[in-house]
Amino acid sequence: MSQPPYQPTTTIPNKTHLFSKILVAIDGSEHSFKAAKYALDLAKSIPGGQLFAITVTSIPESYHLKEEDILNKSRRTSNGMEDAKS
């Protein structure tokens, strides 16, 4: 016996969506950037859609990098993604 189709909990006029917030992980690979592009297009297609990207980096202590430098580079990268979104 088949089950009835899942009924979404959020209804928007003329469209029905299961979610409005999307989280995508980016590891620098080509596949992760393709996933990010897909997630961005999906978020744009949903009224009120939001996209959150996350990346995690492990930096060996031997690199002797300052936390401020790492955060600044991350912000510049993030700003570049914002420009690509427009």
PLY file of the C-alpha trace (Angstrom):
ply
format ascii 1.0
element vertex 86
property float x
property float y
property float z
element edge 85
property int vertex1
property int vertex2
end_header
0.00 0.00 0.00
1.49 3.35 -1.00
1.55 6.28 1.38
-0.13 9.59 0.53
2.28 12.29 -0.70
3.93 14.47 1.92
2.00 17.66 2.56
4.19 20.78 2.98
3.71 22.84 6.11
4.42 26.24 4.55
2.04 27.58 1.94
2.76 30.68 -0.11
0.20 32.03 -2.59
0.56 30.15 -5.91
3.54 28.19 -4.54
4.15 25.69 -1.81
7.58 25.23 -0.20
8.93 22.95 2.46
11.66 25.39 3.45
12.97 28.92 2.97
16.46 28.64 4.50
19.21 26.71 2.73
22.63 25.82 4.12
25.37 24.85 1.67
28.87 23.69 2.59
31.75 24.89 0.43
35.10 23.11 0.58
36.73 24.77 -2.41
36.05 21.88 -4.79
34.35 22.27 -8.14
31.44 20.15 -6.90
30.88 22.37 -3.86
30.77 25.48 -6.05
28.26 23.78 -8.35
26.19 22.91 -5.28
26.45 26.53 -4.10
25.26 27.81 -7.49
22.33 25.39 -7.42
21.49 26.41 -3.84
21.65 30.10 -4.80
19.31 29.58 -7.75
16.96 27.61 -5.52
16.99 30.31 -2.81
16.23 32.98 -5.42
13.23 30.98 -6.63
11.65 30.84 -3.17
9.89 33.97 -1.88
11.81 34.98 1.22
14.45 32.34 0.49
17.75 32.67 2.32
21.07 31.01 1.56
23.75 30.40 4.17
27.19 29.13 3.17
29.64 27.51 5.52
33.24 26.47 5.15
35.57 25.05 7.75
39.31 25.40 7.54
42.01 23.84 9.61
45.17 25.96 9.65
48.34 24.35 10.99
49.97 26.31 13.77
53.21 26.16 11.79
51.75 28.73 9.37
51.92 31.37 12.14
48.89 33.22 10.81
47.12 35.85 12.85
43.42 35.39 13.55
42.73 38.91 12.24
44.38 38.11 8.88
42.33 34.93 8.52
39.07 36.76 9.31
39.89 39.56 6.87
40.58 37.08 4.06
37.34 35.28 4.87
35.41 38.56 4.69
36.98 39.42 1.32
36.03 35.97 -0.01
32.51 36.38 1.34
32.19 39.81 -0.28
33.25 38.29 -3.59
30.43 35.77 -3.28
27.99 38.60 -2.55
29.11 40.31 -5.78
28.56 37.07 -7.72
25.05 36.76 -6.26
23.88 40.06 -7.77
0 1
1 2
2 3
3 4
4 5
5 6
6 7
7 8
8 9
9 10
10 11
11 12
12 13
13 14
14 15
15 16
16 17
17 18
18 19
19 20
20 21
21 22
22 23
23 24
24 25
25 26
26 27
27 28
28 29
29 30
30 31
31 32
32 33
33 34
34 35
35 36
36 37
37 38
38 39
39 40
40 41
41 42
42 43
43 44
44 45
45 46
46 47
47 48
48 49
49 50
50 51
51 52
52 53
53 54
54 55
55 56
56 57
57 58
58 59
59 60
60 61
61 62
62 63
63 64
64 65
65 66
66 67
67 68
68 69
69 70
70 71
71 72
72 73
73 74
74 75
75 76
76 77
77 78
78 79
79 80
80 81
81 82
82 83
83 84
84 85
